[in-house]
């Protein structure tokens, strides 16, 4: 074991000590799949040296690289140390060594999205509907709409037929345009459970008048029932109408009535980002298209719906401050904050008028 390698026991202690810590699974994404056993950020070995700064804003943060047992992490830790990253270490034996012992529950870097969403479901008794029940409703001609809360790219790959794509953080903002009638039954879907449960519970917490449930196991269950999925960008949300904005504004007050987040200005966000003693993420939770059109320098595009289910893909430093950036209405930021605070994140909100005239005054 080199000076740039830590033992399994040391890593376990670091996961529990509450100090800032970044963890990367540096194996190939095809091997890692949906989530690392650590529920840590997947940054393939070939990109670590060039992209680590995007995920870890401060070079002094303790950082652990976990490889496939091939020694790649130790070599990268040595190289990064020479480049000024003094606190980057390799996990001895990598993922194979970490998972070798048959323990009932290994500690993880982040709370798995499934575990968190199931806890929300059990606490709130979130209504659920099966694929078979959904099909019966449709066959009977019931007024029902399926909303897919994954990213538009995921929706385009496959989705329940006739579903509408509305990523999770956009639900309240686009809801009235997608579901104009209070009588329509709403079924929230994703590929499995996490984003569907949180999407459904978001609408319920916001007290929309409609009957809302999540589709158990989403597209996975649809396939399992022998039914075919639809592909392509068949039905995707559009620009929010004035009526949708008014609806979102009113129901956001209900959703966030018990939430308490500091609302900061751009100067404070900049000060935090340059704080030498604390890591701060400046995350723009609007759509990627909105971010591309206009954004603040030094911020990251982090679509809000993704943060709800897989925050570790963006927030690589545990214990960091997280600033959620949105337009003046703040629906996306407050929806994401509503759930991230329950996962232990320290949240602040920054609302910015991204019109060309206003942005030039704050950028």
Secondary structure, DSSP 8 states (H G I E B T S, - for coil): --TTEE-HHHHHHHHHS-S-EEEEE-S-HHHHTT--TT--EE--HHHHHHHHHHH-S-TTS-EEEE-SSSSHHHHHHHHHHHTT-TTEEEETTHHHHHTTS--S----SS--HHHHHHHHHHHHT--EE-HHHHHHHHHTT--EEEEE-S-HHHHHH-BSTT-EE--GGGHHHHHHHH---TTSEEEEE-SSSHHHHHHHHHHHHTT-SS-EEEETTHHHHHHHTT---B-SS-SB-----HHHHHHHHHHHHHHTTT---EE--HHHHHHHHT-TTS-EEEEE-S-HHHHHHS--TT-EE--HHHHHHHGGGT--EET-EEEEEE-TT-HHHHHHHHHHGGGT-EEEEEE---SHHHHHHH-
